[in-house]
Amino acid sequence: MTEIDEIIVQIKQLFTKKPNTIYEVRIVDEVYSGMINIFFEYYKIGYATTSQQIARLEGTYCEQIPVIKQQIKHETGLTIVTIK
């Protein structure tokens, strides 16, 4: 099982369908530290966003971000936001 597969398993465990709740995965490429953070975020309409870090990858994954994004989207169906 690869790191990406483990991340997808964690996302599926955290993703509980609740009414009026918006879920998304945020991929943040930290330029200065050379790391990639992946967060699971959700918020109920009218309430603050809850963000939980689920992975911290080496900078070598930087070129694979589009593939990671597509794989997570395909497996979970969640919205993926990328920040550089």
Secondary structure, 3 states (H helix, E strand, C coil): CCHHHHHHHHHHHHCCCCCCEEEEEEEEEECCCCEEEEEEEEEECCCCCEEEEEEEEEHHHHHHHHHHHHHHHHHHCCEEEEEC
